[in-house]
Amino acid sequence: MSDTPSARAPIAPAKAAKPAQPPKPAGRRRLRLPIAAVLVAGFGSLMLAAVASVLVLGLVSATTNTFALLNDKADLALAGVEVRVRHQLDPAREMARFVAGLVERGDLRAGDTTAMIDTLRGALAGAPDVTGLAFIRPDLTGVRVGRLNGDLIAEPFDMQGESDIPPEVLDGPNRSAASWADPRWLKEAQNSFVTLYQPVRRDGRYLGQVAVGVSLGDLSRFLQVLYVEQGLNAFVLYDHSHVLAHPALVGRTFDFSGKLDGPPLPRIDQVDDPALAALWSSGVPVQSLKKRVEARGVRVLGSEYMFLTRKMAGYGQQDWIIGIGYRDGEMGVEIRRLYVTGAVGFAILLVSVGVALLVGRRISRQVARLAEAADRVRAFEFRAIPDLPDSRLREMARAAAAFNAMIAGLRWFETYVPKALVLRLMRQRETEGGLDSVQREVTVMFTDIRGFSRMAEHMAAADTAALLNEHFTLLAACIEAEGGTVDKFIGDSLMAFWGAPEAQEDHAVRALRAALAIHHAIRADNRRRVAAGRAPIHVRVGLHSGPVVVGNIGSDSRINYTIVGDTVNVAARIEELSAALQGDAEVIVLTSGVTAAKGKDAVPLVRQGGRSLRGRTGMTELWRLVLEEEKKDATKPAVPANGVAPQAALPSPVVGEGVKPAFAGKDTP
């Protein structure tokens, strides 16, 4: 927003042209059908065509519908598997947070090995889903507790000098959040683990990190239970080549001690699942109606299989893949169900058409009565209209009750209003009126923040918006307290007026009192800003009174209640001119002689003499609001930044001290 208000000053309005009335189309006789025929023939034929086409399309696209049904079922099943897998792993996160919280609060000392072992042992005993728990100090020493052959084994350890330290351990001082590591092989347990590392800090100092491990063998056992309970052949893949968990891995052992090519996980061809082994090599993608689900068909040993998979994130850099496998024979159930549904739907169609015929006839009789009564209303024959009967249909019953009540009211209306007069008014051609506006005497105020553009250059967008919100809230409260109307906010400027929409004889007095309130509010706010270490703001206020056009100004699609006219322009120019007189003052309120005369003794004013406003001929008498403590400075001319002094301010008595300004109808230099 420029600090110069000229760019925002409204322009005097041109006379709005009255919108032309669209020509009325030539009347023509329309074909009107009985509602009974429409309900019977229309609804009946539409229902026949719609349901028949749906049945035909359903039979033709049976395969697609089968995939859709299976996909919905699989999506729910995949979601259930994902939730169960996360429930298997998420206790590790909660345990890490628990132990880390004890250390961060000082309830458990990182260097107390005995207390640490007891705490870790107790935490691990209460979480059967977790396989191992450790605390690693910054010097790579620590304590660990794990499950081995059904027992809890606790021991201190020292990783200093080891060559295969996990990168998450070394990067602990640089992290602030928990992080899952890629699977690692633990020789002692002869199993692979996924581990969560939770950094621990107190007062910003790194104390170490909690490591929680979950055995992938436990995850496979969980999937085996899921297969037994629900018949779901679910699996979890690390990537397209390696398996994290599968029911067939339960009871099997692998030795990945010397494996260097890839993670310490079995390959998909090492699992006793030929269909899964061929999933990515010979599987054929098929249409999937769910964006998150990928479907592939596999043919192995003369049998067809369908696999549906989707990704699961949150446990390391690599997204896992969860999936479910189905035999192709399981689709036949859905296909048979589709045919049964089609037959039942056709039977329901026949019943529905019969019901439509019956209901259509009943509705048509009630609507016909309503239409006949409406014709009598149009002819103002209220006495000849019988009451409409009740109906078992709720909407028709409400319509009948409302219509009967309306007729009762119109009968009373006919008693007090001559029927002939109303009929003549109804026959008159309705004209589309323009947007009504009126001329009103008002007082207009403009405000502006000096140097706001320079302030905003060094402020973030959020801080700039917060400053303007606080500033405008302060100003609006002062304006509305005096019955003013805030017209608009223009950047860092505000436009308000008094005298509309309600007529206010003392609009100038109200505007001056609001300006005085703004003066006090800005100075008080600046004291708070300085105390908080923020720079004060300097505000300019300009006021002028005169005639304007007020009303709904705009187009048919968008209307604003506002004012336009030369008075608005003058107020904006006065606020602009106040920049040359403000000097170091926090607030300057400059008003025209017209407003000062109408305001009488509302506020203390000091005459500033006649001034030339930009874009206007002649001189305009200006007065400045000056408090008692500011009177001495107000008579001194302000020197702007260019070093050229403005017109000398002419000292004058303060309004309200026994001498009142005389306004002869023209500006006095």
Secondary structure, 3 states (H helix, E strand, C coil): CCCCHHHHCCCCCCCCCCCCCCCCCCCCCCCCCCHHHHHHHHHHHHHHHHHHHHHHHHHHCHHHHHHHHHHHHHHHHHHHHHHHHHHHHHHHHHHHHHHHHHHHHCCCCCCCHHHHHHHHHHHHHCCCCCCEEEEECCCCEEEEEEEECCEEEEEEEECCCCCCCCHHHHCHHHCCCCEECCCEEECCCCEEEEEEEEEEEECCEEEEEEEEEEEHHHHHHHHHHHHHHHCCEEEEECCCCEEEECHHHCCCCCCCCCCCCCCCCCEHHHCCCHHHHCHHHHCEEECCCCCCCEEEEEEECCEEEEEEEEEECCCCCCCEEEEEEEEHHHHHHHHHHHHHHHHHHHHHHHHHHHHHHHHHHHHHHHHHHHHHHHHHHHCCCHHHCCCCCCCCCHHHHHHHHHHHHHHHHHHHHHHHCCHHHHHHHHHCCCCCCCCCEEEEEEEEEEEEECCHHHHHHCCCHHHHHHHHHHHHHHHHHHHHHCCCEEEEEECCEEEEEECCCCCCCCHHHHHHHHHHHHHHHHHHHHHHHHHCCCCCCCEEEEEEEEEEEEEEEECCCCEEEEEECHHHHHHHHHHHHCHHHHCCCCEEEEEEHHHHHHHCCCCCEEEEEEECCCCCCCCEEEEEECCHHHHHHHCCCCCCCCCCCCCCCCCCCCCCCCCCCCCCCCCCC
